[in-house]
Structure formats: C-alpha cells, structure tokens
Amino acid sequence: LTFPLETVFPLEATAAFDAAVATHVLCTVDDPAALLRDAVDALRPQGRLYVMEHVAAPPGTPTRLAQLFFAPFFYIFGNGCKFQDPEPFLRATP
C-alpha cells in the first residue's frame, strides 16, 4: 500500500492535533525528515509526537551485516522497510 504524504497529513491540518503517533514508518518512507516536519506542523503548541521505531544496528556489527543481507527480503515482505537509521531525522526535528 502507498499513502501519499498529503493523505496522511492534509495541508489544512496545521496545529490541529494534541498528539501524533508514528510507529515503524520512518524506515519505510522516502523522506523521513519531511514526514516528521509535517507531523510536528500538525501538532498544537505543546503537542507531543510519539515515535516507536526499530533501527539499523551500528555499522560493522554482525547484526548490521545480517540486516544488510536480509534488507531486500524485508523491503518486499516487511512493508518496504529499508533499515534506515532514524536518529539523525529525530535529532533534527524541533
């Protein structure tokens, strides 16, 4: 399934929500930074963004090597998971 960002956060949704929840989406979207910006824009002042995400293991570790090996299968059978590291996007989000 593909959901254009505009259908998830309509442009008129600015400052409309007290909270937003993102679970296991940052690893699948093409532009995680844009998704996070739009989620924050959709929040009222003092609103909260809750994120639950699995992450890429540190480079060079056996777990990361396994992730790289299985990545093509997860992309096909795991709803488009790309094992992206969400930390840079989360740290850059206000």
N, CA, C and O of each residue as an XYZ file, in Angstrom:
376
protein
N       0.823     -1.175      0.000
C       0.000      0.000      0.000
C       0.869      1.240      0.000
O       1.917      1.273      0.644
N       0.440      2.245     -0.710
C       1.155      3.509     -0.752
C       0.195      4.618     -0.344
O      -0.910      4.738     -0.872
N       0.649      5.427      0.615
C      -0.140      6.562      1.057
C       0.660      7.823      0.821
O       1.666      8.042      1.495
N       0.243      8.664     -0.124
C       0.948      9.935     -0.305
C       0.902     10.740      0.984
O      -0.090     10.697      1.712
N       1.960     11.466      1.265
C       2.062     12.230      2.498
C       0.866     13.155      2.676
O       0.431     13.388      3.803
N       0.330     13.684      1.581
C      -0.791     14.608      1.672
C      -2.037     13.936      2.239
O      -2.879     14.608      2.835
N      -2.171     12.613      2.063
C      -3.350     11.933      2.598
C      -3.185     11.627      4.072
O      -4.176     11.445      4.780
N      -1.964     11.568      4.542
C      -1.718     11.292      5.953
C      -1.834     12.574      6.772
O      -2.488     12.585      7.815
N      -1.210     13.646      6.311
C      -1.267     14.945      6.971
C      -1.749     15.974      5.965
O      -0.933     16.614      5.300
N      -3.067     16.148      5.838
C      -3.560     17.145      4.887
C      -3.012     18.532      5.218
O      -2.772     18.851      6.383
N      -2.821     19.335      4.206
C      -2.243     20.659      4.397
C      -3.036     21.499      5.387
O      -2.457     22.329      6.088
N      -4.343     21.302      5.458
C      -5.148     22.100      6.373
C      -5.082     21.594      7.818
O      -5.778     22.126      8.682
N      -4.264     20.585      8.093
C      -4.176     20.015      9.432
C      -3.161     20.733     10.318
O      -2.810     20.210     11.376
N      -2.684     21.896      9.931
C      -1.695     22.623     10.713
C      -2.233     22.944     12.097
O      -3.325     23.495     12.238
N      -1.458     22.595     13.119
C      -1.780     22.860     14.531
C      -3.161     22.347     14.918
O      -3.897     23.026     15.635
N      -3.516     21.165     14.452
C      -4.857     20.639     14.688
C      -4.911     19.523     15.723
O      -6.002     19.171     16.173
N      -3.763     18.948     16.122
C      -3.785     17.758     16.959
C      -2.986     17.957     18.243
O      -1.990     18.680     18.270
N      -3.447     17.299     19.305
C      -2.721     17.313     20.579
C      -1.553     16.335     20.563
O      -0.552     16.548     21.248
N      -1.679     15.271     19.788
C      -0.631     14.249     19.732
C      -0.654     13.561     18.376
O      -1.678     13.518     17.694
N       0.491     13.029     18.010
C       0.615     12.219     16.802
C       1.474     11.015     17.150
O       2.375     11.107     17.984
N       1.194      9.887     16.512
C       1.916      8.649     16.765
C       2.470      8.144     15.444
O       1.752      8.063     14.447
N       3.751      7.806     15.444
C       4.400      7.217     14.269
C       5.058      5.913     14.701
O       6.020      5.926     15.469
N       4.548      4.800     14.217
C       5.116      3.502     14.583
C       5.626      2.792     13.343
O       4.869      2.485     12.423
N       6.905      2.544     13.340
C       7.580      1.800     12.269
C       7.295      2.369     10.882
O       7.036      1.618      9.941
N       7.342      3.694     10.757
C       7.145      4.311      9.448
C       8.406      4.986      8.931
O       8.580      5.118      7.720
N       9.290      5.416      9.828
C      10.478      6.152      9.383
C      11.412      5.280      8.553
O      12.189      5.794      7.748
N      11.341      3.967      8.742
C      12.201      3.066      7.975
C      11.638      2.796      6.587
O      12.326      2.214      5.748
N      10.402      3.207      6.331
C       9.782      2.869      5.051
C       9.554      4.057      4.128
O       9.476      3.880      2.912
N       9.446      5.258      4.674
C       9.148      6.414      3.828
C      10.414      6.896      3.118
O      11.529      6.695      3.598
N      10.215      7.533      1.973
C      11.362      8.037      1.209
C      11.988      9.270      1.843
O      13.187      9.502      1.692
N      11.193     10.059      2.550
C      11.701     11.297      3.145
C      11.257     11.394      4.612
O      10.284     12.081      4.920
N      11.974     10.703      5.521
C      11.584     10.734      6.931
C      11.577     12.143      7.515
O      10.736     12.455      8.358
N      12.492     12.990      7.082
C      12.545     14.359      7.610
C      11.262     15.112      7.267
O      10.733     15.839      8.107
N      10.759     14.950      6.054
C       9.513     15.616      5.648
C       8.331     15.089      6.449
O       7.466     15.863      6.860
N       8.285     13.787      6.673
C       7.200     13.221      7.464
C       7.217     13.798      8.877
O       6.169     14.172      9.404
N       8.395     13.873      9.494
C       8.495     14.417     10.848
C       8.134     15.902     10.898
O       7.448     16.345     11.820
N       8.595     16.670      9.909
C       8.237     18.101      9.854
C       6.729     18.263      9.763
O       6.149     19.085     10.472
N       6.092     17.490      8.900
C       4.647     17.604      8.735
C       3.911     17.146      9.993
O       2.883     17.717     10.357
N       4.436     16.121     10.650
C       3.808     15.659     11.895
C       3.882     16.745     12.957
O       2.899     17.002     13.652
N       5.038     17.382     13.088
C       5.191     18.459     14.080
C       4.304     19.647     13.707
O       3.697     20.263     14.583
N       4.225     19.969     12.427
C       3.359     21.069     11.990
C       1.892     20.789     12.305
O       1.120     21.720     12.533
N       1.505     19.518     12.320
C       0.114     19.161     12.581
C      -0.239     19.255     14.064
O      -1.411     19.179     14.430
N       0.777     19.422     14.920
C       0.545     19.465     16.361
C       0.243     20.877     16.842
O       0.791     21.857     16.338
N      -0.631     20.953     17.814
C      -0.879     22.219     18.501
C       0.350     22.566     19.327
O       1.187     21.696     19.564
N       0.482     23.820     19.774
C       1.585     24.140     20.689
C       1.535     23.202     21.902
O       0.461     22.903     22.425
N       2.675     22.760     22.325
C       2.814     21.795     23.420
C       2.309     20.403     23.052
O       2.195     19.539     23.922
N       2.005     20.172     21.769
C       1.597     18.839     21.335
C       2.773     17.881     21.399
O       3.928     18.305     21.455
N       2.481     16.604     21.390
C       3.526     15.591     21.519
C       3.528     14.654     20.320
O       2.479     14.248     19.819
N       4.725     14.328     19.879
C       4.922     13.346     18.816
C       5.545     12.114     19.444
O       6.641     12.182     19.999
N       4.854     10.992     19.359
C       5.342      9.723     19.895
C       5.847      8.875     18.734
O       5.136      8.660     17.753
N       7.083      8.395     18.858
C       7.704      7.615     17.790
C       8.177      6.286     18.357
O       8.871      6.247     19.373
N       7.800      5.204     17.702
C       8.332      3.881     18.021
C       8.918      3.327     16.723
O       8.223      3.207     15.714
N      10.173      3.001     16.766
C      10.867      2.634     15.536
C      11.920      1.590     15.839
O      12.573      1.654     16.881
N      12.096      0.628     14.944
C      13.273     -0.225     15.047
C      14.380      0.464     14.265
O      14.104      1.278     13.384
N      15.601      0.151     14.572
C      16.696      0.926     13.986
C      17.736      0.011     13.356
O      17.771     -1.196     13.598
N      18.572      0.626     12.546
C      19.706     -0.087     11.974
C      20.757     -0.270     13.063
O      21.018      0.645     13.844
N      21.346     -1.436     13.108
C      22.412     -1.708     14.071
C      23.644     -0.885     13.703
O      23.761     -0.429     12.565
N      24.562     -0.687     14.645
C      25.785      0.066     14.339
C      26.564     -0.564     13.172
O      26.602     -1.786     13.035
N      27.181      0.277     12.341
C      27.945     -0.237     11.195
C      29.035     -1.209     11.642
O      29.670     -1.025     12.681
N      29.233     -2.241     10.833
C      30.306     -3.201     11.080
C      29.988     -4.295     12.081
O      30.799     -5.199     12.286
N      28.830     -4.232     12.705
C      28.470     -5.264     13.676
C      27.827     -6.450     12.958
O      27.288     -6.299     11.862
N      27.886     -7.634     13.581
C      27.233     -8.794     12.957
C      25.737     -8.569     12.721
O      25.187     -9.027     11.720
N      25.091     -7.868     13.638
C      23.661     -7.589     13.462
C      23.430     -6.718     12.237
O      22.492     -6.955     11.477
N      24.276     -5.714     12.037
C      24.126     -4.842     10.865
C      24.372     -5.622      9.576
O      23.674     -5.418      8.583
N      25.354     -6.508      9.590
C      25.605     -7.332      8.404
C      24.393     -8.207      8.088
O      24.026     -8.371      6.924
N      23.775     -8.769      9.128
C      22.565     -9.567      8.917
C      21.435     -8.688      8.363
O      20.699     -9.114      7.473
N      21.301     -7.475      8.884
C      20.276     -6.566      8.372
C      20.502     -6.270      6.898
O      19.557     -6.266      6.110
N      21.753     -6.022      6.523
C      22.053     -5.732      5.122
C      21.741     -6.942      4.240
O      21.243     -6.795      3.124
N      22.038     -8.133      4.753
C      21.751     -9.350      3.989
C      20.245     -9.525      3.783
O      19.794     -9.841      2.682
N      19.473     -9.316      4.855
C      18.034     -9.538      4.785
C      17.239     -8.333      4.280
O      16.033     -8.445      4.061
N      17.885     -7.195      4.093
C      17.186     -5.970      3.691
C      16.310     -6.142      2.446
O      15.176     -5.664      2.442
N      16.793     -6.804      1.394
C      15.915     -6.951      0.214
C      14.631     -7.726      0.528
O      13.568     -7.416     -0.009
N      14.735     -8.724      1.393
C      13.550     -9.501      1.766
C      12.599     -8.669      2.629
O      11.383     -8.724      2.448
N      13.158     -7.900      3.565
C      12.322     -7.040      4.404
C      11.645     -5.970      3.566
O      10.507     -5.592      3.843
N      12.330     -5.481      2.550
C      11.729     -4.463      1.693
C      10.491     -5.028      0.998
O       9.467     -4.354      0.887
N      10.599     -6.268      0.534
C       9.488     -6.896     -0.189
C       8.410     -7.388      0.768
O       7.224     -7.136      0.557
N       8.826     -8.094      1.825
C       7.857     -8.749      2.710
C       7.620     -7.992      4.017
O       6.743     -8.368      4.795
N       8.382     -6.941      4.263
C       8.261     -6.194      5.514
C       7.747     -4.790      5.309
O       8.177     -3.858      5.989
N       6.823     -4.634      4.371
C       6.170     -3.340      4.136
C       7.129     -2.233      3.742
O       6.913     -1.075      4.097
N       8.180     -2.568      3.015
C       9.068     -1.542      2.484
C      10.179     -1.110      3.413
O      10.825     -0.092      3.162
N      10.423     -1.856      4.485
C      11.476     -1.485      5.433
C      12.822     -1.387      4.727
O      13.212     -2.274      3.968
N      13.532     -0.272      5.000
C      14.850     -0.037      4.398
C      15.950     -0.020      5.446
O      17.095      0.297      5.121
N      15.637     -0.353      6.700
C      16.599     -0.316      7.800
C      17.338      1.017      7.848
O      18.559      1.055      7.994
N      16.593      2.098      7.724
C      17.194      3.424      7.838
C      17.442      3.738      9.314
O      16.711      3.266     10.185
N      18.458      4.522      9.585
C      18.737      4.970     10.940
C      17.929      6.240     11.183
O      18.222      7.269     10.572
N      16.918      6.202     12.058
C      16.061      7.372     12.248
C      16.674      8.452     13.138
O      16.157      9.568     13.190
N      17.763      8.143     13.835
C      18.299      9.104     14.805
C      18.607     10.474     14.211
O      18.226     11.478     14.812
N      19.281     10.571     13.054
C      19.560     11.914     12.518
C      18.282     12.712     12.237
O      18.241     13.920     12.472
N      17.254     12.048     11.742
C      15.995     12.740     11.440
C      15.309     13.190     12.727
O      14.774     14.296     12.802
N      15.331     12.317     13.743
C      14.694     12.660     15.015
C      15.422     13.791     15.717
O      14.784     14.679     16.281
N      16.739     13.774     15.693
C      17.506     14.849     16.354
C      17.308     16.193     15.664
O      17.381     17.236     16.314
N      17.061     16.184     14.363
C      16.893     17.421     13.607
C      15.471     17.982     13.700
O      15.215     19.105     13.268
N      14.554     17.199     14.261
C      13.164     17.637     14.355
C      12.973     18.475     15.604
O      13.339     18.052     16.700
N      12.391     19.686     15.444
C      12.201     20.551     16.622
C      11.203     19.988     17.615
O      10.945     20.605     18.648
